[in-house]
Amino acid sequence: MDKQQFATLAIGIKSAYPASKILEDNASMDFWYMMLRDISYETAENAVMEHICTNIFPPNIAEIRKLCMERLKAPVLSFDEAWGVVQRAISTYGWYHPQQAFETMDELTLSVVKNLGWSRLCQSENPTADRANFREAYEAKAMALQNNIQLPEFVAKQKALLQEKYIPAIEEKEAPKIEQVEPVHDVRETLTEEELARRAKMFEEARRRILGGEAE
């Protein structure tokens, strides 16, 4: 969408909501155009028309982009729909034929299934817990995917760069080196028989004194 086409779109929004101060200055016009220019005029016009026909309040950028993406991207399945796909795959293919089962799933559903473990899901005896775990993981990923779909390309790229810059990577740490300890030698190995006998006698005398006896 070029700037002239966006100006036409802005006129339509202003005329539909005359009491609103939306897009009232050049700075607002320039910013809105920057955030919407990656969308074709035909798509944006149709999305704005839908909003005008169904909402009494003027649209914001997020609402317009969401409506546009509904026209450009395949909709994300709801949790119930995705779980239904998984259940049918389990029933039809089981854990013996994972590849055929995976081919029936969209990328988002498949990523969650792989994280939870296909074999474990197939052999589980607690479907209620499996459903709850799947729902938690799926809805979190679906929300993130939906948000990313709505981003202009330049915003998505900048987001990735910022994450790479500010989110620290997990550093690989070397295992601590174990210091080599010199073996401890038994001092008795270096004593003569005479020295060993003298030490034995001293030990015996000390033992007798402790026990109250008299040394010889």
GIPE-V707020 format. One line per field, one symbol per residue. burial: # if it has 16 or more other ideal C-beta (glycine too) atoms within 10 Angstrom, else .. A space follows every 50 residues. Layout:
burial->???
This chain:
burial->#...##..##..#..##....##........##.###.#.#.###.##.# ##.....##...#######......##.#..##.##..##..#....#.. #...#..###.##..#.#..##.......#..##..##..##......## ##................................................ ................
